[in-house]
């Protein structure tokens, strides 16, 4: 077998039998692995976690957001009823008539294609450093690992603070003028997603009965939201691997725009369901932090991404979080009925600390494990936290 410690020429890489490589994965571009009939063992998942490729479809509700925002009483009531039902059951719904410029969405996908189509050496100019959350990451450049997801990602930090322009600044600081237009496009996209998220929060506040402005005001000063671009190359054995592992989002709200390939799956009623892609809509789901804010009324649901044998899949996800020092606790109106507290008070910075140091792979138990850890911390420090 060739020495894998050095980069190999393309013609030699194409001759390798990947099924026999058990211990180490060389640094490689995804484009090479797309063409292989077998996949390296690091990408093969345990039997109980392997994907089902013919799942039943999730009956995900389409919500006319424009009608809700018009404040027409009948439209407000209809949207509120539909979203309330979905969020109590599994936390997923779709928004149509969302007001986001379709040309901006197309441009975001265009620049995502351009980025992931760059040579690996150029993508690595924004490589995510060890211990950091933002930057480029690729499972195809990992070593000595297992259960690797079949994907590449670019994660960007967004802050709504005045004049921060965090996305533009990131590209400017890391690449100078070379990626300037990438910064412009994704800064504009983040700002549009943040505005949309606050409008969706008006809807959620109405559904919860805490007032139209309560939730949108709570998230208005976000300083730690993020945008994640994901590229899932074609895979000759999509039955053996996953694009994204099963998880619940630890953030508050996710707004996803996926291309027409499909791949999002949601776990409900003890089985996986697929979500049909609709390029004219955004898929929205509740995260763990909003589940805590709603005192468990709205659900953060397990989901994952599968890969495709025929076509690559791309998605753009915006993750809304509250300001780092904002205390997450249910509004009094949710507790007036005598409902007991399910989660202690916490700031999102505490959640971030927990995820970074103690629980680096969020799953369906993240909020429960975080709550247990937080109660232990509060007890050790003698802190009184209402629950």
C-alpha positions in Angstrom: 0.0 0.0 0.0 1.4 3.5 -0.8 2.7 5.7 2.0 -0.3 7.8 3.0 1.7 10.5 4.9 2.3 12.3 1.6 -0.2 13.8 -0.9 -0.7 11.4 -3.8 -1.2 12.2 -7.5 -4.8 11.9 -8.8 -4.0 8.9 -11.0 -2.7 7.0 -8.1 -5.5 8.0 -5.8 -8.0 6.6 -8.3 -6.3 3.2 -8.1 -6.7 2.8 -4.4 -9.1 0.2 -3.0 -10.6 2.2 -0.2 -12.3 -0.8 1.4 -8.9 -2.0 2.5 -7.9 1.2 4.2 -8.8 0.7 7.9 -6.6 2.9 10.0 -6.0 6.2 8.3 -7.7 8.6 5.9 -5.4 10.7 3.8 -6.0 14.4 3.2 -8.1 14.4 0.0 -10.6 16.5 -1.9 -14.2 15.2 -1.9 -14.2 15.2 -5.7 -11.9 12.2 -5.7 -14.0 10.1 -3.3 -17.2 10.9 -5.3 -16.1 8.5 -8.0 -15.2 5.5 -5.9 -17.4 2.4 -5.8 -16.4 1.8 -2.2 -16.0 4.3 0.6 -13.3 4.4 3.4 -14.2 2.6 6.6 -14.1 5.8 8.5 -17.4 6.8 6.8 -19.2 3.6 7.5 -21.7 4.0 10.3 -22.8 1.3 12.8 -25.8 -0.8 11.7 -28.3 0.8 14.0 -27.4 4.3 12.8 -27.3 3.6 9.0 -29.8 5.6 7.0 -33.1 4.4 5.6 -33.3 5.8 2.1 -37.1 5.2 1.5 -38.7 6.8 4.6 -42.3 8.0 4.7 -42.7 11.7 4.1 -43.3 14.0 7.0 -46.5 16.0 6.7 -44.8 19.3 7.3 -47.1 22.3 7.4 -46.7 25.2 5.0 -47.3 28.6 6.7 -48.2 31.7 4.8 -46.0 34.1 6.8 -47.0 37.2 4.7 -50.6 36.7 5.6 -49.7 36.4 9.3 -47.7 39.6 9.1 -50.6 41.4 7.4 -52.4 41.1 10.8 -55.5 40.0 9.2 -57.3 38.3 12.1 -58.3 35.1 10.2 -54.8 34.7 8.8 -53.2 35.2 12.2 -55.5 32.7 13.8 -54.9 30.1 11.0 -51.1 30.5 11.1 -51.1 30.4 14.9 -53.1 27.2 15.1 -51.0 25.4 12.5 -47.6 26.4 14.0 -48.8 25.7 17.5 -49.8 22.1 16.5 -46.5 21.5 14.7 -44.3 22.9 17.4 -46.0 20.9 20.1 -45.6 17.7 18.1 -42.2 17.9 16.4 -41.1 21.5 16.1 -40.9 21.6 12.2 -42.8 23.7 9.8 -42.3 25.6 6.5 -42.8 29.3 5.7 -43.9 30.5 2.3 -44.5 34.1 1.2 -41.6 34.9 3.5 -40.5 38.2 1.8 -36.8 37.2 1.3 -35.6 38.3 -2.1 -35.4 35.2 -4.3 -32.4 36.6 -6.2 -30.5 36.8 -2.8 -31.3 33.2 -2.1 -30.1 32.2 -5.6 -26.9 34.3 -5.1 -26.2 32.6 -1.8 -26.4 29.2 -3.5 -24.3 30.4 -6.4 -21.5 31.6 -4.1 -21.8 28.4 -2.0 -21.3 26.5 -5.2 -18.3 28.6 -6.0 -16.8 28.2 -2.6 -17.1 24.4 -2.4 -15.9 24.2 -6.0 -12.6 25.8 -5.1 -9.4 23.7 -4.8 -8.9 22.4 -1.3 -5.9 24.6 -0.7 -8.0 27.7 -1.3 -10.8 26.5 0.9 -8.3 25.8 3.7 -7.4 29.5 3.8 -10.5 29.8 6.0 -9.9 26.5 7.8 -11.6 26.2 11.2 -8.9 26.0 13.8 -8.9 23.5 16.6 -11.3 24.5 19.4 -13.1 27.1 17.2 -16.7 27.1 15.9 -16.3 29.1 12.7 -14.5 28.4 9.4 -14.2 25.6 6.8 -14.3 22.0 7.9 -14.2 18.8 5.9 -14.6 15.2 7.0 -12.5 14.3 4.0 -9.4 15.7 5.6 -9.7 13.9 8.9 -7.4 11.3 10.3 -7.7 8.6 12.9 -11.5 9.0 13.3 -14.7 7.0 12.7 -18.3 7.7 12.0 -17.3 10.6 9.7 -20.1 12.5 8.1 -20.0 12.7 4.3 -19.8 16.5 3.9 -17.9 19.8 3.9 -19.1 22.9 5.8 -18.4 26.6 6.1 -19.7 28.1 9.3 -19.9 31.9 9.8 -20.5 34.0 12.9 -23.3 36.6 12.7 -23.9 39.4 15.2 -26.8 41.9 14.9 -24.9 44.6 16.8 -24.7 47.9 14.9 -22.0 48.1 12.4 -20.4 44.8 13.4 -20.7 43.3 9.9 -19.2 40.1 11.4 -19.4 38.0 8.2 -17.7 40.6 6.0 -15.1 41.2 8.7 -14.3 37.5 8.9 -13.5 37.2 5.2 -11.6 40.4 5.2 -9.5 39.4 8.2 -8.8 35.9 6.9 -8.4 36.4 3.2 -8.0 40.1 2.5 -9.7 41.1 -0.7 -9.6 37.7 -2.3 -13.0 36.6 -0.9 -14.5 40.0 -0.5 -17.6 39.3 -2.6 -18.3 36.1 -0.5 -18.3 38.3 2.6 -20.7 40.8 0.9 -23.2 38.1 -0.2 -23.3 36.1 3.0 -23.4 39.2 5.2 -26.5 40.3 3.2 -28.0 36.8 3.5 -27.5 36.7 7.3 -29.1 40.1 7.7 -32.1 38.9 5.7 -32.3 35.6 7.8 -32.1 37.5 11.0 -35.0 39.8 10.0 -37.0 36.7 8.9 -36.2 35.0 12.2 -37.5 37.9 14.2 -40.7 37.8 12.2 -41.1 34.1 12.9 -40.5 34.9 16.5 -43.6 37.2 16.4 -45.5 34.2 15.1 -44.2 31.9 17.9 -44.9 34.5 20.6 -48.5 34.7 19.3 -48.8 30.9 19.3 -47.5 30.6 22.9 -49.9 33.4 24.1 -47.1 35.5 25.5 -47.6 38.4 23.1 -46.5 39.1 19.6 -43.4 41.1 20.6 -42.1 39.0 23.5 -40.0 36.5 21.6 -38.8 38.9 18.9 -37.6 41.3 21.5 -35.9 38.5 23.4 -33.7 37.7 20.3 -33.4 41.2 18.8 -29.8 41.8 20.0 -28.3 38.4 19.0 -24.5 38.4 19.0 -23.8 34.7 18.5 -26.0 33.5 15.7 -24.4 31.7 12.8 -24.8 30.6 9.1 -23.7 27.2 8.0 -23.2 26.2 4.3 -23.2 22.5 3.9 -22.1 20.5 0.8 -22.8 16.8 0.6 -20.9 15.2 -2.4 -22.4 12.3 -4.3 -21.7 9.0 -2.6 -21.7 5.6 -4.3 -22.8 3.9 -1.0 -25.4 6.3 0.6 -26.8 3.2 2.5 -23.6 3.1 4.6 -23.0 6.6 5.7 -24.7 9.9 6.8 -24.3 13.5 5.7 -25.1 14.8 9.2 -25.5 12.7 12.3 -28.7 12.5 14.2 -29.0 15.6 16.5 -31.2 18.3 18.0 -30.1 21.9 17.4 -28.8 23.4 20.7 -29.6 26.9 19.3 -33.1 28.5 19.4 -34.4 28.5 15.8 -33.1 27.1 12.5 -34.0 28.5 9.1 -33.0 26.1 6.4 -33.0 26.5 2.7 -32.1 23.3 0.8 -31.8 22.7 -2.9 -34.0 20.3 -4.8 -32.0 17.1 -4.0 -33.5 16.4 -0.6 -31.9 14.6 2.3 -33.4 16.1 5.5 -35.0 13.5 7.8 -36.9 14.0 11.0 -37.5 11.4 13.7 -41.1 11.2 14.9 -43.3 8.5 16.2 -40.3 6.2 16.5 -39.3 6.3 12.9 -37.5 8.5 10.4 -39.5 10.7 8.0 -38.2 12.6 4.9 -38.8 16.3 4.3 -39.6 17.1 0.6 -37.5 20.0 -0.6 -39.3 23.2 -1.7 -37.0 25.8 -3.1 -39.7 28.5 -2.6 -39.9 27.8 1.1 -37.7 27.8 4.2 -37.8 24.8 6.6 -38.0 26.1 10.2 -37.4 24.1 13.4 -37.3 24.7 17.1 -33.9 24.3 18.9 -33.1 23.3 22.5 -32.7 26.8 23.8 -36.2 27.8 22.6 -37.6 24.6 24.0 -36.3 25.7 27.4 -37.6 29.2 26.8 -41.1 27.7 26.2 -40.7 25.5 29.3 -40.9 22.4 27.1 -44.1 23.3 25.4 -42.5 23.4 22.0 -40.3 20.5 20.9 -36.7 20.3 19.7 -36.8 17.3 17.4 -34.1 14.8 16.4 -33.1 15.2 12.7 -30.3 14.2 10.3 -29.2 14.5 6.7 -28.7 11.5 4.3 -26.6 11.6 1.1 -27.4 10.8 -2.5 -25.9 8.5 -5.1 -26.8 10.6 -8.2 -26.3 14.2 -7.1 -24.6 16.4 -4.6 -26.8 18.2 -2.1 -26.4 21.7 -0.8 -28.1 23.6 2.1 -27.8 26.9 3.8 -28.9 27.0 7.5 -29.2 30.1 9.7 -29.1 29.4 13.5 -30.6 32.0 15.7 -29.4 32.4 19.3 -30.1 35.0 22.0 -27.5 37.4 23.2 -24.8 35.6 25.1 -25.6 37.2 28.5 -29.4 36.9 28.1 -31.0 34.8 30.8 -33.1 32.0 29.2 -36.2 31.5 31.4 -39.9 31.0 30.5 -42.1 34.1 30.5 -44.4 34.4 33.5 -47.5 34.0 31.3 -46.4 30.4 30.6 -46.2 29.7 34.3 -49.3 31.5 35.5 -51.3 28.3 35.0 -49.3 26.6 37.6 -47.0 24.7 35.3 -43.8 23.6 37.1 -40.4 24.7 35.8 -38.7 22.1 33.7 -35.3 23.8 33.2 -33.2 26.1 35.4 -32.3 29.6 34.3 -29.2 29.8 32.1 -27.4 32.2 29.8 -26.6 31.1 26.3 -22.9 31.6 27.1 -23.3 28.8 29.7 -24.8 26.6 27.1 -21.9 27.4 24.8 -19.4 26.6 27.5 -21.1 23.2 28.1 -21.1 22.3 24.4 -17.5 23.4 23.9 -16.0 21.6 27.0 -18.4 18.8 28.0 -20.7 17.7 25.2 -19.2 18.3 21.7 -21.7 16.2 19.7 -25.3 17.5 20.3 -28.0 14.8 20.2 -31.6 14.2 21.4 -30.3 14.2 25.0 -28.4 17.4 24.9 -30.9 19.6 26.8 -31.5 17.0 29.5 -27.7 16.4 30.0 -27.1 20.2 30.0 -29.8 20.7 32.6 -28.4 18.0 34.8 -24.9 19.4 34.5 -26.2 23.0 35.2 -28.0 21.9 38.3 -24.9 20.2 39.6 -22.8 23.3 38.9 -25.4 25.5 40.7 -25.4 23.1 43.7 -21.6 23.1 43.8 -21.5 26.9 43.7 -24.4 27.3 46.2 -26.4 29.2 43.5 -30.2 29.3 43.7 -31.7 28.6 40.4 -35.5 28.5 40.1 -36.8 25.2 38.7 
